[in-house]
Amino acid sequence: MKSSMSQKQSGVSPLKAHIGFWMRLVSNQVSYSFARKLEATGVTVAEWVVLREMPGGKATTSPSTVAELTGLSRGAVSKLIERLLKKGFVTRQDSSGDRRRQDIQLTPSAVALVPRLAKLADENDESFFGAISPEERHALRTTLIRIAELNHFSKSPIE
């Protein structure tokens, strides 16, 4: 195995010179910490994303809309909705106007749970990003959104 010194000499950039390395390192830690905070609620990080993007109250949405809002594939959203159905957090029924379309809706227990989960997400963000200034947070968020938009990672910008 080559040392970082010999890699540098041979024109190969060191691992830690890559932005992606640092993004993955931070992302993994932030996600792991949030997953640990969510454990007591019985909700996974992926399920939280779906719950958070669904409208509350009596409003319904479709799996394809959730996929578009979250940047997840329709297949992934379908599997997550199945898990949320089993946990009693969403209901699903065929659309009255189009049998191919399904309407999904948060249950009252999910509507009550989402604010608690959002608070955990806020606390998790604060524990990792509270050490940088509000201006640095804004710049980081804006830069990441710009990269996502330029690479078409999501059809809609994260608000």
Phi, psi and chi 1 to 4 in degrees:
 res  aa     phi    psi   chi1   chi2   chi3   chi4
   1 MET       -  133.3  178.6  160.0   77.0      -
   2 LYS   -79.2  145.9  -68.2 -176.8  176.4 -177.6
   3 SER   -78.5  164.4   70.7      -      -      -
   4 SER   -64.0  -26.6   61.1      -      -      -
   5 MET   -67.4  -45.9 -178.2   59.6  109.6      -
   6 SER   -71.4  -30.2   62.0      -      -      -
   7 GLN   -64.3  -41.6  -73.0  176.4   -9.2      -
   8 LYS   -63.3  -41.5 -162.9  172.4 -168.7  178.7
   9 GLN   -68.0  -32.2  -69.0  171.2  -13.4      -
  10 SER   -86.4    5.7   66.5      -      -      -
  11 GLY    86.6    6.4      -      -      -      -
  12 VAL   -93.2  124.3  176.2      -      -      -
  13 SER   -71.3  143.9   58.9      -      -      -
  14 PRO   -69.2  152.1   13.2  -16.1      -      -
  15 LEU   -51.4  -46.5  175.8   63.6      -      -
  16 LYS   -74.7    0.4  -66.8  178.7 -179.3  176.3
  17 ALA   -83.6   -9.7      -      -      -      -
  18 HIS   -93.1  129.3  -63.4  -86.9      -      -
  19 ILE   -58.5  -40.3  -64.8  169.1      -      -
  20 GLY   -57.3  -35.9      -      -      -      -
  21 PHE   -58.7  -49.0  168.6   83.1      -      -
  22 TRP   -69.4  -37.2  -66.4  104.7      -      -
  23 MET   -63.5  -43.9  -71.7  178.8   61.4      -
  24 ARG   -64.6  -43.3 -178.2 -172.0   53.2   77.0
  25 LEU   -58.6  -50.0  179.5   70.3      -      -
  26 VAL   -67.0  -47.1  171.8      -      -      -
  27 SER   -58.0  -44.4  176.8      -      -      -
  28 ASN   -60.6  -42.9  -73.6  -10.2      -      -
  29 GLN   -68.5  -43.4  -65.4  -59.0  -45.4      -
  30 VAL   -62.9  -46.4  172.1      -      -      -
  31 SER   -65.1  -43.6  -66.8      -      -      -
  32 TYR   -61.4  -44.5  177.4   75.1      -      -
  33 SER   -62.4  -43.0  173.3      -      -      -
  34 PHE   -66.5  -41.0 -172.3   45.3      -      -
  35 ALA   -58.5  -41.5      -      -      -      -
  36 ARG   -63.5  -39.9  -61.6  -82.0  -49.1 -136.6
  37 LYS   -66.6  -33.4  -73.8  175.1  172.4   64.0
  38 LEU   -78.4  -19.8  -70.8  175.9      -      -
  39 GLU   -49.4  -43.6  -80.1  177.6   -3.2      -
  40 ALA   -66.6  -20.6      -      -      -      -
  41 THR   -88.8  -13.6   69.1      -      -      -
  42 GLY    79.9   13.2      -      -      -      -
  43 VAL  -114.9  137.9  174.3      -      -      -
  44 THR   -88.9  168.5   67.0      -      -      -
  45 VAL   -60.4  -44.5  173.3      -      -      -
  46 ALA   -63.2  -40.0      -      -      -      -
  47 GLU   -65.8  -38.3  -68.7  165.8  -11.5      -
  48 TRP   -59.0  -43.5  148.7 -111.6      -      -
  49 VAL   -58.2  -45.7  169.4      -      -      -
  50 VAL   -65.3  -48.0  170.6      -      -      -
  51 LEU   -58.2  -41.3  -69.7  171.5      -      -
  52 ARG   -67.7  -30.7 -171.4   63.2 -171.2   98.7
  53 GLU   -89.8   -6.3  -75.4  -59.4  -41.0      -
  54 MET   -86.2  142.5  -70.3 -178.5   61.7      -
  55 PRO   -70.3  150.2   23.6  -29.7      -      -
  56 GLY   -91.8 -175.0      -      -      -      -
  57 GLY    69.2 -141.1      -      -      -      -
  58 LYS   -91.0   -0.8  -64.4 -175.2 -173.2  -87.3
  59 ALA   -69.3  143.1      -      -      -      -
  60 THR  -114.3  163.3   62.6      -      -      -
  61 THR  -145.9  179.7 -168.8      -      -      -
  62 SER  -114.7  156.2   68.7      -      -      -
  63 PRO   -57.2  -37.1  -28.0   36.8      -      -
  64 SER   -66.8  -34.7   59.8      -      -      -
  65 THR   -66.6  -42.4  -61.0      -      -      -
  66 VAL   -61.5  -41.9  172.3      -      -      -
  67 ALA   -60.6  -43.9      -      -      -      -
  68 GLU   -64.6  -42.1 -173.7  174.3  -42.9      -
  69 LEU   -68.5  -34.4  -70.3  171.0      -      -
  70 THR   -93.4  -17.7   60.6      -      -      -
  71 GLY    80.1    8.2      -      -      -      -
  72 LEU   -88.3  157.6  -63.1  169.0      -      -
  73 SER   -71.6  159.0   70.8      -      -      -
  74 ARG   -62.7  -36.3  -72.0 -176.8 -176.3 -164.6
  75 GLY   -63.4  -43.5      -      -      -      -
  76 ALA   -64.3  -42.5      -      -      -      -
  77 VAL   -63.8  -40.7  168.0      -      -      -
  78 SER   -59.0  -44.9  178.3      -      -      -
  79 LYS   -65.2  -40.1  -71.1  175.5 -175.5  173.8
  80 LEU   -66.8  -38.9  -71.2  164.9      -      -
  81 ILE   -63.9  -40.0  -71.2  169.5      -      -
  82 GLU   -58.2  -45.0  -75.5  -61.7  -37.9      -
  83 ARG   -64.1  -41.3  -70.5 -179.2    2.8 -157.4
  84 LEU   -68.8  -32.4  -68.3  167.9      -      -
  85 LEU   -61.5  -47.9  -82.4  164.1      -      -
  86 LYS   -62.7  -30.7  -71.5  177.2 -177.5  169.0
  87 LYS   -85.4   -5.2  -67.4  179.1  177.9 -174.8
  88 GLY    78.9   23.0      -      -      -      -
  89 PHE   -98.0  -16.7  -68.7  131.8      -      -
  90 VAL  -138.4  157.6  -61.7      -      -      -
  91 THR  -117.5  158.0   60.7      -      -      -
  92 ARG  -141.5  138.0  176.3  177.7   59.1 -162.3
  93 GLN  -149.8  155.1   57.3 -175.5 -105.4      -
  94 ASP   -65.5  141.1  -68.3  -24.7      -      -
  95 SER   -67.2  140.6  174.2      -      -      -
  96 SER   -68.3  -28.4   56.6      -      -      -
  97 GLY   -90.3  -21.3      -      -      -      -
  98 ASP  -149.7  112.3 -176.6   -8.5      -      -
  99 ARG   -64.7  -22.3  -70.5 -173.4  -16.8 -165.7
 100 ARG   -76.6  -19.9  -64.0  169.4  -63.3  170.3
 101 ARG   -96.4  141.2  178.6 -174.3  152.7  101.1
 102 GLN  -116.0  141.6  -65.3  179.2  -31.1      -
 103 ASP  -102.0  132.0  -68.8  -34.6      -      -
 104 ILE  -118.7  151.0   53.6  174.3      -      -
 105 GLN  -147.6  143.9 -179.1  178.0   19.5      -
 106 LEU   -69.8  142.3  -66.2  178.3      -      -
 107 THR   -81.0  163.0   62.3      -      -      -
 108 PRO   -55.6  -35.9  -29.7   37.7      -      -
 109 SER   -66.0  -36.4   63.1      -      -      -
 110 ALA   -70.4  -40.6      -      -      -      -
 111 VAL   -58.8  -39.0  170.8      -      -      -
 112 ALA   -72.6  -31.2      -      -      -      -
 113 LEU   -78.2  -34.8 -179.1   62.1      -      -
 114 VAL   -54.5  -45.0  166.6      -      -      -
 115 PRO   -60.9  -36.4  -24.6   34.7      -      -
 116 ARG   -64.3  -41.4  -76.6 -174.6   34.6 -136.4
 117 LEU   -67.5  -39.0  -59.7  177.6      -      -
 118 ALA   -62.0  -38.1      -      -      -      -
 119 LYS   -64.0  -40.8 -174.5  172.8 -169.4  -99.4
 120 LEU   -63.1  -39.9  -68.7  174.7      -      -
 121 ALA   -63.8  -43.0      -      -      -      -
 122 ASP   -62.5  -43.5  -68.3  -17.6      -      -
 123 GLU   -64.0  -38.6  -69.8  168.2   -2.1      -
 124 ASN   -65.3  -45.6 -163.8   62.0      -      -
 125 ASP   -59.0  -44.1  -92.4   11.7      -      -
 126 GLU   -62.2  -38.9 -176.4   62.0   29.5      -
 127 SER   -66.8  -27.4   71.1      -      -      -
 128 PHE   -96.9  -39.0  -77.3   92.7      -      -
 129 PHE  -107.1    0.0  -56.2  109.4      -      -
 130 GLY   -67.6  -18.0      -      -      -      -
 131 ALA   -77.0  -14.6      -      -      -      -
 132 ILE  -106.0  157.6   61.2  176.0      -      -
 133 SER   -68.8  159.3   71.7      -      -      -
 134 PRO   -56.2  -35.6  -26.4   34.5      -      -
 135 GLU   -66.1  -40.5  -65.8   79.7   15.0      -
 136 GLU   -67.3  -39.4  -71.0  170.9  -48.6      -
 137 ARG   -60.0  -47.6  -77.9 -171.5 -158.6 -167.5
 138 HIS   -60.5  -44.7  177.7   74.9      -      -
 139 ALA   -63.6  -41.8      -      -      -      -
 140 LEU   -63.8  -49.0  176.1   59.6      -      -
 141 ARG   -60.3  -46.7 -176.5  175.0  176.1  -85.7
 142 THR   -61.4  -42.6  -58.6      -      -      -
 143 THR   -64.5  -44.3  -59.1      -      -      -
 144 LEU   -65.6  -40.2  -67.5  172.8      -      -
 145 ILE   -62.6  -42.5  -70.3  169.5      -      -
 146 ARG   -61.5  -44.7  178.3   84.4  172.2  124.7
 147 ILE   -62.0  -43.6  -68.6  166.8      -      -
 148 ALA   -62.1  -43.4      -      -      -      -
 149 GLU   -65.9  -45.1  -71.1  171.8  -17.3      -
 150 LEU   -63.3  -30.2  -71.2  171.3      -      -
 151 ASN   -99.2    6.8  -71.0  -77.5      -      -
 152 HIS    57.1   40.9  -50.0  -72.9      -      -
 153 PHE   -73.1  -25.3  -65.6  156.1      -      -
 154 SER  -144.0  142.6  175.9      -      -      -
 155 LYS   -76.3  -16.1  -66.4 -176.6  179.1  177.6
 156 SER  -132.3  137.7   62.5      -      -      -
 157 PRO   -66.3  148.8   21.6  -28.3      -      -
 158 ILE   -75.8  125.2  -59.9  166.4      -      -
 159 GLU   -86.6      -  -64.9  -64.2  -34.0      -
